[in-house]
Amino acid sequence: MWFVYVILCKDKSFYTGYTDNVAKRFLAHQLGKGGKYTRSHQVIKVVYQEKFETKSQALKKELEIKGWSREKKIKNLKLSGTI
């Protein structure tokens, strides 16, 4: 299984990524070993995750979400109650 996830950062920004283990990847972000973006933006919590059968499907969805505006992420992923 592969996952796309969205993390809420302390400055209210979102980080989107993919992984085969969301909990392990979130911990890496917390420890400063995740993506470059999250090293400079303190992570708060995972606010969205979606499961996929293949890595390719997860990557495709990650790129789709990364192309969305903040407002579209909040609306389409139903994140309004998380920020």
BELFEN-V261410 format. One line per field, one symbol per residue. ss: DSSP state (~ for helix, > for strand, _ for the rest). phi: phi as a letter, one per 40 degrees, with the letter a starting at -180 (. if undefined). psi: psi as a letter, one per 40 degrees, with the letter a starting at -180 (. if undefined). A space follows every 10 residues. Layout:
ss->???
phi->???
psi->???
This chain:
ss->_>>>>>>>>_ ___>>>>>>_ _~~~~~~~~~ _____~~~~~ __>>>>>>>> >>__~~~~~~ ~~~~~~___~ ~~~~~~___~ ~~_
phi->.bbbbbbccd cgcbbbabab acccccdccc cgbccddccb bdcbacbaab cbcbcdcccc cdcccccccd cccccccfcd cbb
psi->iiihihhhid eeiihhaiie gddddddddd eeeaiddede hhidiheiih iididddddd ddddddeiid ddddddefed ee.
